[in-house]
Amino acid sequence: MSKKQNTSPRQTVTPEQVQEEYREGVRYKSALGTHGMYEQNRINERFYCGDQWHGVNCGDSRPLVRYNVIKRIGDYKMAVVGSEQLSVRFTAEGVPNTLDLQERVRLFRQSMSAGGQEGLSELTAAEEAQVVAGALTDYFRTTGRRLKLDMLKQRVLRNAYLSGTGVLYTYWDDSICTGLYADEARQCAIYGDIAAEVLEIEQLYVGDPTLEDLQQQPYITIAQRRPLTEVRRMAKRHGCTAWDTIPPADGEENHALLLTRFWKEWEPNGESCTVWAMQVCGNTVVRPAWKLGVRLYPLSIFRWDEKRHQAYGESEIPHLIPNQIAINRTISAQVWAVMMMGMPIMLVNGDVVNQPITNDPGQVVPVYGAGDTLQQAIRYVDPPAFSTQFDANVKGLINDTMTQAGVNSTLLGDVQPNNTSAIIAVREASLMPLHMMQNRFYTFIEETARIWSEFWLAMYGDRQLKIEQEQGVWYMPFDSKRYRRMLLGICVDVGAGQAYNEQHVLETLDGLYNHGVINAKQYLSRLPQGTVPQLDALLQELT
């Protein structure tokens, strides 16, 4: 945040260039598929939410039934992919990590968490690197809780199911108060930390749509609809003299379209690069080009399904819509046919019956005339014969649609849980096709962790990292300049998140305890969280 960021980039970018690149991206997306990306995504969301008779002028006389298989399929797959308990582990590459070194690092962390005053300078280079990597591992959990990472992951998954691609945008917010101070007198507060926002794929425009790797893009543009007063305030803050003339977006009165363009500038030797950014609104520069300090585009994406030579993912909803329409039409016809059989159309001879007919049970209808006139006064129209195979066809269509989409009754839990181990085995076999999607999601988490670590190493300066452990909360001194060139390895550890997992853990622990493999303290310490109230106090009583 200093003088280094105020230097001018070697690449000259004008507002007119940014606007033209944005319009080119809009034209490309509008030409994708039959309806274009924008309209297709709106259709996808309507079908997912249940508005599946949109635009069909059927009137109010017939029932318009909806059996939403699209939502059930999507909710199940999103739950499977996003329900796993994920943790990110950082390691220092090029540094040994022997058992003896791990023990020394553990003792150092234990001393720090107990209020020790040891400094990192007392450690060897290898020990210091492993201590910092372990601290970043704990700090990722702390940052994830602050940014509500679980909620962000859910939104990314939902966007990916609806549009094919979920996007998480990480940026530096210098208005965040960290609660830390740069001096012992606690007079100089430290401001600035990372923030995260989930973007719609309609907001993301890449320079080369045929490149699958986001980090290889020549440039990336983000389009955001912001309040006009906010955009003008941003422009005034960054020195724009024409801030009060920034126009609203087309068709808007109080909102403007803010375009943020990112690009990479490489060093002359081609070994390292830095990301630059620029914000424009119309032909006005809201914020001149500035250096982010990181080496990666601050964007991580998750594609629901990948396509070769395509930067954007693909949703499965467009392929389910024809089946969904057929199911809705078939069930609606079936319900209408049953209603016609139970409440057939009534024909009334108006020359014989002079009073209103309500069709209420027990209504007395006076009829004047001879006996043959009585038979001709009122009669019902017999509906056509109803096929007994109708219901079977509907169920078969629903089951086939869900089975082809990779969902069955066992996965949805429509089984009796009599044999937990057998059900888990069947579920695991049925989940095999989703493993590739899960791996793509784990890669998305890894990319997010790498971007966060880039901001930590580039923007944090000299501050303390908040470490939250079971033993308590402590702060570790951290100088980002010292570790700027540290090569971090990132591993996403996957915990168990499937159904029946807690019951399976309890059965395993019971077996180990009954056979004397573990004692009572080991048994209690490994119980699923929340199984025993005040578990920590109970464990202390056993010591």
C-alpha positions as CSV (number, residue, x, y, z in Angstrom):
1,M,0.0,0.0,0.0
2,S,2.8,2.3,-0.5
3,K,4.9,4.1,-3.0
4,K,5.6,0.9,-4.9
5,Q,1.9,0.7,-5.8
6,N,1.8,4.2,-7.3
7,T,4.4,3.5,-10.0
8,S,3.1,3.4,-13.5
9,P,2.7,0.1,-15.4
10,R,4.5,-0.6,-18.6
11,Q,1.3,-1.5,-20.3
12,T,-1.0,1.4,-21.2
13,V,-4.7,0.7,-20.7
14,T,-7.4,3.3,-21.6
15,P,-11.1,3.4,-20.6
16,E,-12.1,3.0,-24.2
17,Q,-10.0,-0.1,-24.5
18,V,-11.6,-1.6,-21.4
19,Q,-15.1,-0.8,-22.6
20,E,-14.5,-2.4,-26.0
21,E,-13.1,-5.5,-24.4
22,Y,-16.2,-5.7,-22.2
23,R,-18.5,-5.3,-25.2
24,E,-16.6,-8.1,-27.1
25,G,-17.0,-10.4,-24.1
26,V,-20.8,-9.6,-24.0
27,R,-21.1,-10.5,-27.7
28,Y,-19.2,-13.8,-27.2
29,K,-21.4,-14.8,-24.3
30,S,-24.6,-13.8,-26.2
31,A,-23.6,-16.2,-29.0
32,L,-23.1,-19.3,-26.8
33,G,-25.6,-22.1,-27.3
34,T,-29.1,-21.7,-28.5
35,H,-30.2,-18.9,-26.3
36,G,-26.9,-17.3,-25.3
37,M,-25.4,-17.5,-21.8
38,Y,-27.4,-14.7,-20.3
39,E,-30.9,-16.0,-21.3
40,Q,-30.0,-19.6,-20.8
41,N,-28.9,-18.9,-17.2
42,R,-32.1,-17.1,-16.5
43,I,-34.0,-20.2,-17.9
44,N,-31.9,-22.5,-15.7
45,E,-32.7,-20.5,-12.6
46,R,-36.4,-20.4,-13.3
47,F,-36.5,-24.2,-13.7
48,Y,-34.4,-24.8,-10.6
49,C,-36.6,-22.5,-8.5
50,G,-39.8,-24.1,-9.7
51,D,-41.1,-21.5,-12.2
52,Q,-41.4,-24.1,-14.9
53,W,-44.6,-23.0,-16.6
54,H,-43.2,-19.5,-17.3
55,G,-44.6,-18.1,-20.6
56,V,-47.1,-20.9,-21.1
57,N,-50.5,-19.4,-21.5
58,C,-52.6,-22.3,-20.2
59,G,-55.1,-20.2,-18.3
60,D,-56.5,-21.0,-14.9
61,S,-58.8,-23.8,-15.9
62,R,-56.3,-26.6,-15.8
63,P,-53.9,-27.7,-13.1
64,L,-50.2,-26.9,-13.9
65,V,-48.4,-29.6,-11.8
66,R,-44.6,-29.4,-11.1
67,Y,-42.5,-32.3,-10.0
68,N,-39.1,-30.6,-9.7
69,V,-36.5,-33.2,-10.5
70,I,-34.0,-30.5,-11.4
71,K,-33.9,-29.1,-7.9
72,R,-33.7,-32.5,-6.3
73,I,-30.8,-33.6,-8.4
74,G,-29.0,-30.3,-7.9
75,D,-29.5,-30.1,-4.2
76,Y,-28.3,-33.7,-3.7
77,K,-25.1,-33.2,-5.8
78,M,-24.3,-29.9,-4.2
79,A,-24.7,-31.5,-0.8
80,V,-22.4,-34.4,-1.7
81,V,-19.7,-32.1,-3.1
82,G,-19.9,-29.5,-0.4
83,S,-20.6,-31.5,2.7
84,E,-17.2,-33.0,3.1
85,Q,-15.2,-31.5,6.0
86,L,-12.2,-29.8,4.3
87,S,-9.1,-28.5,5.8
88,V,-6.1,-26.8,4.1
89,R,-2.6,-27.6,5.2
90,F,0.4,-25.5,4.2
91,T,4.0,-26.9,4.1
92,A,7.3,-25.2,3.4
93,E,8.8,-26.7,0.2
94,G,12.5,-27.4,0.0
95,V,12.8,-27.6,3.8
96,P,13.2,-30.9,5.7
97,N,10.4,-32.0,7.9
98,T,11.8,-34.9,10.0
99,L,10.1,-36.4,13.1
100,D,12.7,-34.7,15.3
101,L,12.1,-31.3,13.6
102,Q,8.3,-31.8,14.0
103,E,8.7,-32.4,17.7
104,R,10.7,-29.2,18.2
105,V,8.1,-27.2,16.2
106,R,5.4,-28.7,18.3
107,L,7.1,-27.8,21.5
108,F,7.7,-24.2,20.3
109,R,4.0,-23.8,19.3
110,Q,3.0,-25.3,22.7
111,S,5.2,-22.8,24.5
112,M,3.8,-19.9,22.4
113,S,0.2,-20.9,23.1
114,A,1.0,-21.1,26.8
115,G,2.2,-17.5,26.7
116,G,5.9,-18.0,26.1
117,Q,8.1,-15.2,24.9
118,E,10.4,-17.2,22.6
119,G,11.0,-15.5,19.2
120,L,11.3,-17.0,15.8
121,S,14.9,-15.8,15.7
122,E,15.8,-18.5,18.2
123,L,14.8,-21.2,15.6
124,T,16.8,-22.7,12.8
125,A,15.8,-21.8,9.2
126,A,14.1,-25.1,8.8
127,E,12.2,-24.9,12.1
128,E,11.2,-21.3,11.4
129,A,9.8,-22.2,7.9
130,Q,7.8,-25.1,9.3
131,V,6.5,-22.9,12.2
132,V,5.3,-20.3,9.7
133,A,3.7,-22.9,7.4
134,G,1.9,-24.4,10.4
135,A,0.7,-20.9,11.5
136,L,-0.7,-20.2,8.1
137,T,-2.5,-23.5,8.3
138,D,-4.2,-22.4,11.5
139,Y,-4.7,-18.9,10.2
140,F,-6.5,-20.2,7.1
141,R,-9.2,-21.6,9.5
142,T,-9.3,-18.2,11.3
143,T,-9.7,-16.3,8.0
144,G,-12.3,-18.8,6.8
145,R,-14.4,-18.2,9.8
146,R,-14.1,-14.4,9.5
147,L,-15.1,-14.5,5.8
148,K,-17.8,-17.2,6.3
149,L,-16.1,-19.5,3.8
150,D,-18.7,-22.2,4.3
151,M,-21.4,-19.9,3.1
152,L,-19.2,-18.7,0.2
153,K,-18.6,-22.3,-0.9
154,Q,-22.4,-23.0,-0.9
155,R,-23.0,-19.9,-3.1
156,V,-20.2,-21.0,-5.5
157,L,-21.7,-24.5,-5.8
158,R,-25.2,-23.1,-6.4
159,N,-23.9,-20.7,-9.1
160,A,-21.9,-23.5,-10.7
161,Y,-25.0,-25.8,-10.9
162,L,-27.2,-23.0,-12.4
163,S,-24.7,-21.5,-14.8
164,G,-21.8,-24.0,-15.1
165,T,-19.2,-21.8,-13.3
166,G,-18.9,-20.5,-9.7
167,V,-16.4,-17.6,-9.1
168,L,-14.8,-16.4,-5.8
169,Y,-13.2,-13.0,-6.0
170,T,-10.7,-12.2,-3.3
171,Y,-9.6,-8.5,-2.8
172,W,-7.7,-6.3,-0.4
173,D,-10.0,-4.1,1.7
174,D,-8.0,-1.4,3.5
175,S,-11.0,-0.3,5.6
176,I,-11.0,-3.5,7.7
177,C,-10.0,-2.9,11.3
178,T,-7.8,-5.8,12.3
179,G,-7.8,-5.1,16.1
180,L,-4.0,-5.1,16.0
181,Y,-1.6,-2.2,16.6
182,A,1.8,-1.4,15.2
183,D,3.1,0.0,18.5
184,E,3.1,-1.2,22.1
185,A,1.2,1.9,23.3
186,R,-1.7,0.7,21.0
187,Q,-2.1,4.0,19.4
188,C,-1.3,3.1,15.7
189,A,-4.1,0.7,14.6
190,I,-3.4,-1.6,11.7
191,Y,-6.0,-1.5,8.9
192,G,-6.4,-3.7,5.9
193,D,-7.2,-7.4,5.3
194,I,-8.5,-9.6,2.6
195,A,-12.2,-9.9,1.8
196,A,-14.1,-12.2,-0.5
197,E,-17.1,-12.0,-2.8
198,V,-19.0,-14.5,-4.9
199,L,-19.4,-13.4,-8.5
200,E,-21.9,-14.5,-11.1
201,I,-20.4,-15.8,-14.2
202,E,-22.2,-13.0,-16.1
203,Q,-19.8,-10.6,-14.3
204,L,-16.6,-12.3,-15.4
205,Y,-15.0,-11.7,-18.8
206,V,-11.7,-13.3,-19.8
207,G,-9.4,-12.1,-22.5
208,D,-9.2,-15.5,-24.3
209,P,-12.3,-17.7,-23.8
210,T,-10.5,-20.7,-25.3
211,L,-8.0,-20.9,-22.4
212,E,-9.1,-23.2,-19.6
213,D,-6.4,-22.0,-17.1
214,L,-7.6,-18.8,-15.6
215,Q,-4.0,-17.8,-14.6
216,Q,-2.9,-17.9,-18.3
217,Q,-5.4,-15.3,-19.4
218,P,-4.0,-12.1,-20.9
219,Y,-6.5,-10.0,-18.9
220,I,-9.6,-10.5,-16.9
221,T,-12.5,-8.0,-16.5
222,I,-15.1,-7.9,-13.7
223,A,-18.3,-6.1,-14.3
224,Q,-20.1,-5.0,-11.2
225,R,-23.4,-3.0,-10.8
226,R,-22.7,-0.6,-8.0
227,P,-24.7,2.4,-6.6
228,L,-23.8,5.5,-8.5
229,T,-23.0,7.5,-5.3
230,E,-20.5,4.8,-4.2
231,V,-18.7,4.8,-7.6
232,R,-18.5,8.6,-7.5
233,R,-17.1,8.5,-4.0
234,M,-14.5,5.9,-5.0
235,A,-13.5,8.1,-8.0
236,K,-13.2,11.2,-5.8
237,R,-11.1,9.3,-3.2
238,H,-8.6,8.2,-5.9
239,G,-8.1,11.6,-7.3
240,C,-10.6,11.7,-10.2
241,T,-11.5,15.4,-11.0
242,A,-14.6,14.5,-13.0
243,W,-16.1,12.2,-10.4
244,D,-19.4,14.1,-10.3
245,T,-20.0,13.5,-14.1
246,I,-19.8,9.7,-14.0
247,P,-23.0,8.6,-15.7
248,P,-25.3,5.8,-14.6
249,A,-25.6,2.6,-16.5
250,D,-27.9,2.2,-19.5
251,G,-31.5,2.0,-18.3
252,E,-30.5,2.9,-14.7
253,E,-30.9,6.0,-12.6
254,N,-29.0,5.2,-9.4
255,H,-26.6,2.5,-10.4
256,A,-23.4,2.5,-12.5
257,L,-21.5,-0.3,-14.3
258,L,-18.0,-0.5,-12.7
259,L,-15.4,-2.4,-14.8
260,T,-12.3,-3.7,-13.0
261,R,-9.6,-4.9,-15.4
262,F,-6.7,-7.2,-14.2
263,W,-3.6,-8.0,-16.2
264,K,-0.1,-9.4,-15.5
265,E,3.1,-7.6,-16.1
266,W,6.3,-9.8,-16.3
267,E,9.8,-8.8,-15.4
268,P,12.2,-8.4,-18.3
269,N,13.8,-11.7,-17.5
270,G,10.4,-13.4,-17.7
271,E,10.8,-15.2,-14.3
272,S,8.2,-13.3,-12.2
273,C,5.2,-11.2,-12.7
274,T,2.9,-8.9,-10.8
275,V,-0.8,-8.4,-11.2
276,W,-2.1,-4.8,-12.0
277,A,-5.6,-3.6,-11.9
278,M,-7.6,-0.5,-13.2
279,Q,-11.2,0.5,-12.6
280,V,-13.3,2.5,-15.1
281,C,-16.9,3.5,-15.5
282,G,-17.8,4.6,-19.0
283,N,-14.9,6.6,-20.3
284,T,-13.9,7.8,-16.8
285,V,-11.1,6.3,-14.8
286,V,-12.5,5.6,-11.4
287,R,-9.1,4.3,-10.0
288,P,-5.9,4.6,-12.0
289,A,-3.8,1.5,-12.5
290,W,-2.3,0.1,-9.3
291,K,-0.2,-2.9,-8.4
292,L,-1.9,-5.5,-6.3
293,G,1.3,-7.0,-5.1
294,V,0.3,-10.6,-5.8
295,R,1.4,-12.8,-8.6
296,L,-1.9,-14.5,-9.2
297,Y,-5.2,-13.3,-10.5
298,P,-7.3,-13.0,-7.3
299,L,-10.0,-15.2,-8.8
300,S,-10.7,-18.9,-8.2
301,I,-13.4,-20.7,-10.2
302,F,-15.2,-24.0,-10.0
303,R,-16.7,-25.5,-13.1
304,W,-19.6,-27.9,-12.8
305,D,-18.7,-29.6,-16.0
306,E,-15.7,-28.9,-18.1
307,K,-15.5,-28.4,-21.9
308,R,-12.4,-28.5,-23.9
309,H,-10.9,-25.2,-25.0
310,Q,-13.6,-23.3,-23.0
311,A,-12.9,-21.0,-20.1
312,Y,-16.5,-21.2,-18.9
313,G,-18.1,-24.4,-17.4
314,E,-21.3,-26.0,-18.5
315,S,-24.4,-26.7,-16.4
316,E,-26.4,-29.9,-16.7
317,I,-29.8,-28.1,-16.3
318,P,-30.2,-27.4,-20.1
319,H,-30.0,-31.1,-20.7
320,L,-32.6,-31.9,-18.0
321,I,-35.1,-29.3,-19.1
322,P,-36.7,-31.4,-21.9
323,N,-37.3,-34.3,-19.4
324,Q,-38.6,-31.8,-16.8
325,I,-41.1,-30.4,-19.3
326,A,-42.2,-33.9,-20.3
327,I,-42.7,-34.9,-16.7
328,N,-44.7,-31.8,-15.9
329,R,-46.9,-32.2,-18.9
330,T,-47.5,-35.9,-18.3
331,I,-48.4,-35.4,-14.6
332,S,-50.7,-32.4,-15.4
333,A,-52.5,-34.5,-18.1
334,Q,-52.9,-37.3,-15.6
335,V,-54.3,-35.0,-12.9
336,W,-56.7,-33.4,-15.4
337,A,-57.9,-36.8,-16.5
338,V,-58.6,-37.9,-12.9
339,M,-60.4,-34.7,-12.3
340,M,-62.6,-35.2,-15.4
341,M,-63.5,-38.7,-14.2
342,G,-64.4,-37.5,-10.7
343,M,-66.0,-34.3,-11.8
344,P,-67.2,-34.7,-15.4
345,I,-68.6,-31.9,-17.5
346,M,-72.3,-31.3,-16.8
347,L,-74.8,-30.5,-19.6
348,V,-77.9,-28.6,-18.6
349,N,-81.0,-28.1,-20.9
350,G,-81.7,-24.4,-20.4
351,D,-85.2,-24.7,-21.8
352,V,-86.2,-27.2,-19.0
353,V,-84.0,-26.0,-16.0
354,N,-84.5,-22.3,-15.3
355,Q,-82.6,-22.0,-12.0
356,P,-78.8,-21.8,-11.5
357,I,-76.9,-25.1,-11.1
358,T,-74.2,-25.1,-8.4
359,N,-73.4,-28.9,-8.6
360,D,-73.4,-29.0,-4.8
361,P,-74.2,-32.4,-3.2
362,G,-77.9,-32.7,-2.4
363,Q,-79.0,-29.8,-4.5
364,V,-82.7,-30.0,-5.5
365,V,-83.3,-29.1,-9.1
366,P,-86.9,-28.5,-10.1
367,V,-87.7,-29.7,-13.6
368,Y,-91.0,-29.0,-15.4
369,G,-92.3,-31.2,-18.1
370,A,-93.0,-34.8,-19.0
371,G,-91.0,-37.8,-18.0
372,D,-88.8,-37.9,-21.1
373,T,-88.0,-34.2,-20.5
374,L,-86.7,-35.2,-17.1
375,Q,-84.1,-37.5,-18.7
376,Q,-83.0,-34.8,-21.0
377,A,-82.7,-32.0,-18.4
378,I,-79.2,-32.9,-17.0
379,R,-76.6,-35.3,-18.0
380,Y,-72.8,-35.8,-17.7
381,V,-70.3,-36.1,-20.5
382,D,-68.3,-39.3,-20.2
383,P,-64.6,-38.6,-20.3
384,P,-62.4,-40.7,-22.6
385,A,-60.9,-43.9,-21.2
386,F,-57.8,-43.4,-19.0
387,S,-54.8,-45.6,-19.6
388,T,-53.8,-47.7,-16.5
389,Q,-50.2,-47.5,-17.7
390,F,-50.2,-43.7,-17.4
391,D,-49.0,-43.6,-13.8
392,A,-46.3,-46.3,-14.5
393,N,-45.0,-44.2,-17.4
394,V,-44.7,-41.1,-15.3
395,K,-42.8,-42.9,-12.5
396,G,-40.5,-44.5,-15.1
397,L,-39.8,-41.2,-16.7
398,I,-38.9,-39.6,-13.3
399,N,-36.8,-42.6,-12.2
400,D,-34.9,-42.8,-15.6
401,T,-34.2,-39.0,-15.5
402,M,-32.8,-39.1,-12.0
403,T,-30.9,-42.3,-12.6
404,Q,-29.3,-40.9,-15.8
405,A,-28.3,-37.8,-13.8
406,G,-26.5,-40.1,-11.2
407,V,-29.2,-40.0,-8.5
408,N,-31.0,-43.0,-7.1
409,S,-33.1,-44.0,-4.0
410,T,-30.1,-45.2,-2.1
411,L,-28.3,-42.0,-2.5
412,L,-31.3,-39.9,-1.6
413,G,-31.8,-41.9,1.7
414,D,-35.1,-43.6,0.6
415,V,-34.0,-46.8,2.3
416,Q,-34.4,-48.4,5.7
417,P,-31.2,-48.0,7.7
418,N,-31.1,-51.5,9.0
419,N,-27.5,-52.3,7.9
420,T,-25.4,-49.2,8.2
421,S,-22.2,-50.8,6.8
422,A,-24.0,-52.2,3.7
423,I,-25.7,-48.8,3.0
424,I,-22.4,-47.0,3.3
425,A,-20.8,-49.5,0.8
426,V,-23.7,-49.1,-1.7
427,R,-23.5,-45.3,-1.3
428,E,-19.7,-45.2,-1.9
429,A,-20.1,-47.3,-5.0
430,S,-22.9,-45.0,-6.3
431,L,-20.8,-41.9,-5.5
432,M,-17.9,-42.9,-7.7
433,P,-19.1,-40.8,-10.8
434,L,-19.1,-37.7,-8.5
435,H,-15.5,-38.1,-7.5
436,M,-14.2,-36.1,-10.5
437,M,-16.5,-33.2,-9.6
438,Q,-15.4,-33.4,-6.0
439,N,-11.7,-33.3,-7.1
440,R,-12.5,-30.1,-9.2
441,F,-14.0,-28.6,-6.1
442,Y,-11.0,-29.5,-4.0
443,T,-8.8,-27.8,-6.6
444,F,-11.0,-24.7,-6.3
445,I,-10.4,-24.7,-2.5
446,E,-6.6,-25.1,-3.2
447,E,-6.6,-22.2,-5.6
448,T,-8.4,-20.1,-3.1
449,A,-5.9,-21.0,-0.4
450,R,-3.0,-20.1,-2.7
451,I,-4.5,-16.7,-3.5
452,W,-5.1,-16.0,0.2
453,S,-1.5,-16.9,1.0
454,E,-0.3,-14.5,-1.8
455,F,-2.1,-11.7,-0.1
456,W,-0.7,-12.7,3.3
457,L,2.9,-12.7,2.1
458,A,2.5,-9.6,0.0
459,M,0.3,-7.2,1.9
460,Y,0.5,-8.1,5.6
461,G,3.8,-6.4,6.4
462,D,4.8,-6.6,10.0
463,R,1.8,-7.8,12.1
464,Q,0.7,-10.8,14.2
465,L,-1.3,-13.8,13.0
466,K,-4.2,-14.8,15.2
467,I,-3.9,-18.5,15.9
468,E,-7.0,-20.3,17.4
469,Q,-6.3,-23.7,19.0
470,E,-8.0,-25.9,21.5
471,Q,-5.4,-24.7,24.1
472,G,-6.5,-21.1,23.5
473,V,-5.8,-18.1,21.2
474,W,-2.4,-16.7,20.7
475,Y,-0.7,-14.3,18.3
476,M,2.5,-15.2,16.3
477,P,4.8,-12.4,15.0
478,F,4.8,-12.4,11.2
479,D,6.9,-10.3,8.9
480,S,5.6,-10.9,5.3
481,K,8.7,-9.4,3.7
482,R,10.8,-12.1,5.3
483,Y,8.8,-14.9,3.8
484,R,7.8,-13.3,0.5
485,R,9.9,-15.9,-1.5
486,M,8.9,-18.9,0.6
487,L,7.6,-21.6,-1.6
488,L,4.4,-23.0,0.0
489,G,2.9,-26.4,-0.7
490,I,-0.9,-26.6,-0.3
491,C,-2.8,-29.8,0.5
492,V,-6.5,-30.1,0.9
493,D,-7.3,-32.7,3.5
494,V,-10.8,-34.3,3.2
495,G,-12.7,-35.5,6.2
496,A,-15.7,-37.7,6.4
497,G,-19.0,-36.0,5.6
498,Q,-21.3,-38.8,4.3
499,A,-24.5,-39.9,5.9
500,Y,-24.2,-42.5,8.7
501,N,-20.6,-41.3,9.3
502,E,-21.2,-40.5,13.0
503,Q,-22.9,-43.8,13.6
504,H,-20.1,-45.6,11.8
505,V,-17.5,-43.8,14.0
506,L,-19.4,-44.8,17.1
507,E,-19.5,-48.4,16.1
508,T,-15.8,-48.4,15.4
509,L,-14.9,-46.8,18.7
510,D,-17.2,-49.2,20.6
511,G,-15.4,-52.1,19.0
512,L,-11.9,-50.7,19.8
513,Y,-12.9,-50.0,23.4
514,N,-14.7,-53.3,24.0
515,H,-11.6,-55.2,22.8
516,G,-9.3,-53.1,25.0
517,V,-7.4,-51.4,22.2
518,I,-8.2,-47.9,23.6
519,N,-9.0,-46.6,27.0
520,A,-11.8,-44.4,28.2
521,K,-9.9,-41.2,27.6
522,Q,-9.0,-42.1,24.1
523,Y,-12.5,-43.2,23.4
524,L,-14.1,-39.9,24.6
525,S,-11.5,-37.7,22.9
526,R,-12.4,-39.2,19.5
527,L,-16.2,-39.0,19.8
528,P,-17.9,-36.9,17.1
529,Q,-18.3,-33.3,18.2
530,G,-21.4,-32.6,20.2
531,T,-22.0,-36.3,21.2
532,V,-21.2,-35.7,24.9
533,P,-22.0,-32.3,26.5
534,Q,-19.1,-30.7,28.4
535,L,-16.6,-33.2,27.0
536,D,-13.5,-31.1,27.8
537,A,-14.5,-31.0,31.5
538,L,-15.1,-34.7,31.5
539,L,-11.6,-35.4,30.0
540,Q,-9.9,-33.1,32.6
541,E,-11.6,-35.1,35.3
542,L,-10.2,-38.3,33.9
543,T,-6.6,-37.1,34.0
